[in-house]
Amino acid sequence: LKAHHPAAFLAATLTSEMNSTDRVVTLVDEARHLGIELLPPDVNTCTADFRAADGKIRFGLGAVKNVGLGAIEAVVEARERLGRPFRSLYEFCEEVDPGRVNRRVLESLILSGAMDTIPGRREQKLAALDLAMGRAVRKQRDRQRGQSSLFGGGAEESEEAATEEVLPDVEAWEDEERLTREKELIGFYLTGHPLDPHRRLLGWLKPDSARDLSTRGDDTALTLCGVVHAVKTVTTRASGRVMAFLTLEDLSGTAEVICFPDSYEEYREKLTAADALLVVSGRVSVREEEEPKLVLEKAWTLEEACRTLIRKVRLDVSADLSAEQADALLETVRGRPGRVPVHLRVRHGGFEAEVLATRLLVEPHPRLLKALSALLG
């Protein structure tokens, strides 16, 4: 089944393991390695279980924290009764059974991204939740009393209906906050990744990927860039010193990193910072019947890594660069003086040449690199 129908196999396995976040993360990594897309949780399409759909996998709502089977059944029942997707947060709250879908469930569905197909940003829906739930309670109470809108509900009902699509104008969350809350509820990043804003920097640093770990031999060098989470510390019997095991997540998946006492002591502050985004280097450790691991030797913040690991800055420029563009480029480069040489790769038609800008030495700070990328495209 796994060989011929990998999406169906992994969906079934994810469903059987959905109560274990660690196992779900491992299986999601496997799906990514196989090129199988995991669709986000969605109250308009998903059920409790993970399910295969057109070679992809639909997220199982049962894997969202704080959302039990009774609540999921209430969502599916309301959706099927409507015969169409939910159109607004207000409608959703009015149609589901409040006895099974309480505020905690609603918050979890919003923050996990399961209500993203309903209009509005997550922070707007969260801010509107009290209003939506209050309105739903009143409408459901009226239904129980047998009141009908067939004869008109008066100005109050008309005014209330007019607010159906209105969501509070609240400040938008940064991607980092949105993704952190999402990860808290489903165990991993799904609709984005903290590394997304730094993709251009990764192009400069050229780290390896977590996926490469399984293809490298024992004791080979490897450098990764990712977000640190799931740090576990232990005290060694021999020396009584502390070492750590941590999970590093990059855009390709996760890797387990071993930090022996000396390394952990040296880099502990960086490794234990909340959702630390680090570049780490070390040696691959391969043992029989175990997943390959990275033995940590060095750790840098992204800024430190750019300054330490980038040996030259190469700029690809066209020979027909305008004077204004050239002035802007020169001003940007001179704004970050340092010790790293600048190379210009000049293109003109099919001709290409690389020259050293002998009077330009820069500090490869992330802000400089991003500014140069923005100027040159």
C-alpha positions in Angstrom: 0.0 0.0 0.0 2.8 2.4 0.9 4.6 1.8 -2.4 1.5 2.2 -4.7 -0.7 4.5 -2.6 1.6 6.5 -0.4 -0.9 9.3 0.3 -3.6 6.8 1.5 -1.0 4.9 3.5 0.3 8.0 5.3 -3.2 9.4 5.9 -4.2 6.2 7.6 -1.0 6.1 9.6 -1.3 9.7 10.6 -4.9 9.0 11.8 -3.7 6.1 14.0 -0.9 8.2 15.5 -2.7 11.6 15.7 -2.5 11.6 19.5 1.3 11.7 19.4 2.6 15.0 18.2 6.1 13.6 17.8 4.9 10.8 15.5 2.7 13.2 13.5 5.7 15.4 12.9 7.8 12.4 11.8 5.1 11.3 9.4 4.6 14.8 8.0 8.4 14.9 7.3 8.1 11.6 5.5 5.2 13.0 3.4 7.3 16.0 2.5 10.2 13.8 1.5 7.9 11.9 -0.8 6.5 15.1 -2.3 3.1 14.6 -0.9 1.4 17.9 0.1 -0.4 18.1 3.4 -3.4 20.4 3.2 -4.1 22.7 6.2 -6.9 21.9 8.6 -10.2 23.3 7.3 -13.7 23.3 8.9 -15.2 23.5 5.4 -13.6 20.3 4.0 -12.0 18.2 6.8 -13.2 15.5 9.1 -11.7 14.0 12.2 -9.3 11.7 10.3 -6.5 12.4 7.9 -7.7 11.5 4.4 -6.1 11.1 1.0 -7.5 13.4 -1.7 -6.1 13.6 -5.3 -2.6 12.5 -4.2 -2.6 15.0 -1.3 -3.5 14.5 2.4 -6.3 16.5 4.1 -5.5 17.3 7.7 -7.4 15.5 10.4 -9.2 17.9 12.7 -8.7 15.3 15.5 -5.0 16.3 15.5 -5.8 19.9 16.5 -5.3 20.4 20.2 -8.4 21.1 22.3 -10.7 19.9 19.5 -12.4 16.6 20.5 -14.4 14.2 18.4 -17.8 15.5 19.7 -16.9 19.1 18.5 -15.7 17.8 15.1 -18.9 15.8 14.6 -20.9 18.9 15.4 -18.9 20.9 12.7 -19.4 18.2 10.1 -23.1 17.8 10.9 -23.7 21.6 10.5 -21.7 21.7 7.3 -23.7 18.8 5.8 -27.0 20.3 7.0 -26.1 23.6 5.2 -25.0 21.7 2.1 -22.3 24.3 1.4 -19.2 25.8 3.1 -19.6 28.1 6.1 -19.7 31.7 4.9 -18.8 33.7 8.0 -17.7 33.3 11.6 -21.1 34.4 12.7 -22.8 31.7 10.6 -20.4 29.1 11.9 -21.2 29.9 15.5 -25.0 29.9 14.8 -25.0 26.6 13.0 -22.8 24.4 15.3 -24.0 22.9 18.6 -22.7 25.2 21.4 -22.9 22.3 23.8 -20.2 20.6 21.8 -18.3 23.5 20.3 -17.3 25.9 23.1 -15.1 28.9 23.2 -11.9 26.9 23.7 -12.7 24.8 20.6 -13.4 27.9 18.5 -10.2 29.6 19.5 -8.2 26.5 18.6 -9.9 26.2 15.3 -9.2 29.8 14.5 -5.5 29.8 15.7 -4.7 26.5 14.0 -5.8 27.9 10.6 -8.8 25.6 10.4 -11.1 28.6 9.8 -8.9 30.4 7.2 -11.3 29.6 4.4 -13.9 31.7 6.2 -13.5 35.4 5.4 -11.2 37.4 7.7 -7.8 37.2 9.3 -7.2 35.0 12.3 -6.8 37.9 14.7 -10.0 39.5 13.4 -12.0 36.3 14.0 -10.5 36.0 17.5 -11.5 39.6 18.3 -15.1 39.0 17.0 -15.6 35.8 18.9 -17.5 37.2 21.8 -19.9 39.1 19.5 -20.4 36.0 17.2 -21.0 33.7 20.1 -23.4 36.1 21.8 -25.4 36.5 18.6 -25.5 32.7 18.1 -26.8 32.2 21.6 -29.6 34.7 21.1 -30.6 33.1 17.7 -30.5 29.6 19.1 -32.6 30.7 22.1 -35.2 32.3 19.7 -35.4 29.0 17.7 -36.0 27.0 20.9 -38.8 29.5 21.8 -40.3 28.9 18.4 -39.9 32.5 17.3 -39.7 32.9 13.6 -38.5 35.7 11.3 -41.2 35.0 8.8 -43.1 38.0 10.0 -40.1 40.2 10.4 -37.6 40.6 13.2 -37.8 44.4 13.5 -34.9 46.9 13.5 -32.8 44.9 16.0 -32.7 41.8 13.7 -32.0 43.9 10.6 -29.2 45.7 12.4 -27.7 42.5 13.6 -27.9 40.9 10.1 -26.0 43.9 8.8 -23.0 43.1 11.0 -22.7 39.6 9.8 -19.7 40.2 7.5 -18.2 42.9 9.7 -15.0 42.0 11.6 -13.1 44.2 14.0 -10.4 46.3 12.4 -7.5 45.1 14.6 -3.8 45.2 14.0 -2.5 42.4 11.9 -0.3 39.8 13.5 3.3 39.4 12.4 3.9 36.1 10.5 6.0 34.9 13.4 3.2 35.3 15.9 0.6 33.6 13.6 2.9 30.7 13.0 3.9 30.3 16.6 0.3 30.0 17.7 -0.4 27.6 14.8 2.5 25.4 15.8 1.2 25.3 19.5 -2.0 23.7 18.3 -0.9 21.3 15.5 2.7 20.6 16.6 4.5 22.0 13.5 4.5 24.8 11.0 2.1 24.2 8.1 0.9 27.4 6.4 4.3 29.0 6.5 7.7 28.8 8.2 9.8 31.3 10.2 12.5 30.8 7.6 10.3 32.1 4.8 11.3 35.8 5.2 15.0 34.7 5.1 15.0 32.6 1.9 17.3 35.2 0.2 19.7 35.0 3.1 19.7 31.2 2.8 20.7 31.7 -0.8 23.8 33.6 0.4 24.6 31.1 3.2 23.9 28.0 1.2 23.3 25.7 4.2 22.6 22.0 3.8 19.1 20.8 4.5 17.7 18.5 7.2 16.8 16.1 4.4 20.5 15.7 3.6 21.2 14.2 7.0 20.0 10.8 5.9 22.3 10.8 2.8 25.6 11.7 4.4 28.1 9.2 5.8 29.2 9.0 9.4 31.5 11.9 10.6 30.9 14.1 7.5 30.5 17.8 8.0 27.0 19.4 7.8 25.6 22.9 8.3 21.9 23.5 8.9 19.8 26.6 9.4 16.5 26.3 11.2 14.3 26.8 14.2 15.1 25.1 17.5 12.4 23.4 19.4 11.9 20.3 21.6 15.1 20.8 23.7 15.6 17.9 26.1 18.4 18.0 28.6 20.0 15.1 30.5 22.7 14.9 33.1 25.6 12.5 32.2 26.4 9.8 34.7 30.2 10.0 34.1 30.7 13.7 34.7 27.5 14.9 36.1 27.4 17.6 33.4 24.4 18.6 31.3 24.0 17.7 27.6 21.1 18.2 25.3 19.1 16.7 22.5 17.2 19.1 20.3 15.1 19.2 17.2 16.0 21.7 14.4 13.4 22.4 11.8 14.2 23.9 8.4 12.2 24.2 5.2 12.8 20.5 4.3 11.9 18.9 7.6 13.5 18.2 11.0 16.9 16.9 12.3 17.9 15.7 15.7 21.0 17.5 17.1 23.1 16.2 19.9 24.9 18.7 22.1 27.6 17.2 24.3 28.4 19.0 27.6 31.1 21.4 26.2 29.0 22.5 23.3 25.8 22.8 25.3 27.6 24.9 27.9 29.1 27.2 25.3 25.8 27.7 23.3 23.1 27.1 25.9 21.8 30.7 25.8 21.2 30.5 22.1 19.9 27.0 22.0 17.3 27.5 24.8 16.0 30.9 23.5 12.3 30.6 22.6 11.9 29.5 19.0 15.5 30.3 18.3 16.5 30.6 14.7 20.0 29.4 14.4 22.7 28.2 12.0 24.5 25.1 13.4 27.4 23.1 12.1 28.7 19.7 13.2 29.4 16.1 12.2 26.9 13.5 11.2 26.5 10.5 13.5 25.3 7.3 12.0 24.5 4.3 14.2 22.8 1.1 13.3 19.0 1.0 13.7 18.9 4.7 14.6 18.1 7.8 12.6 21.2 9.8 11.6 21.9 12.7 14.0 24.0 15.9 13.9 26.7 16.3 16.7 26.9 20.0 17.3 30.2 21.8 17.1 29.2 25.4 16.5 26.0 27.5 16.7 25.4 31.1 15.4 22.5 33.4 15.2 21.5 34.3 11.6 23.4 37.6 11.9 26.5 36.0 13.3 26.4 33.3 10.6 26.3 35.9 7.8 29.3 37.7 9.3 31.2 34.5 10.0 30.5 32.2 7.1 30.2 34.5 4.1 33.6 34.9 2.6 32.7 37.1 -0.3 29.8 39.1 -1.6 29.1 38.6 -5.3 26.8 40.9 -7.1 25.3 40.0 -10.5 24.9 43.2 -12.5 23.9 44.0 -16.0 26.3 46.1 -18.2 23.4 48.4 -18.9 22.9 49.3 -15.2 21.7 52.9 -15.1 23.7 55.6 -13.3 21.0 55.9 -10.6 21.0 52.2 -10.0 24.8 52.2 -9.8 24.8 55.1 -7.3 22.2 53.4 -5.1 24.2 50.2 -5.2 27.4 51.9 -4.3 25.8 53.9 -1.5 24.3 50.7 0.0 27.6 48.8 -0.1 29.5 51.7 1.5 27.0 51.9 4.3 28.3 48.6 5.7 32.1 48.8 5.6 33.9 45.6 6.7 36.5 43.0 5.7 34.7 40.9 3.1 35.5 41.5 -0.6 32.9 42.4 -3.1 32.9 40.7 -6.6 31.0 42.0 -9.5 29.7 39.5 -12.1 28.9 41.7 -15.1 26.6 40.3 -17.9 26.2 41.7 -21.4 24.3 39.6 -23.9 26.0 36.3 -23.9 29.2 37.7 -22.3 29.9 37.3 -18.6 32.9 38.4 -16.5 33.7 38.5 -12.8 35.9 41.3 -11.4 37.0 42.1 -7.8 35.9 45.6 -6.6 39.3 46.3 -5.0 38.2 49.3 -3.0 35.0 47.8 -1.6 35.1 45.7 1.6 31.8 45.1 3.4 30.3 43.5 6.5 27.9 40.9 5.3 25.1 41.8 7.7 21.6 40.4 6.9 20.3 44.0 6.4 23.0 44.7 3.7 22.3 41.4 1.9 18.6 42.0 1.9 19.0 45.5 0.7 21.3 44.3 -2.2 18.9 41.6 -3.1 16.1 44.2 -3.3 18.2 46.5 -5.5 19.3 43.8 -7.9 16.2 41.6 -7.8 
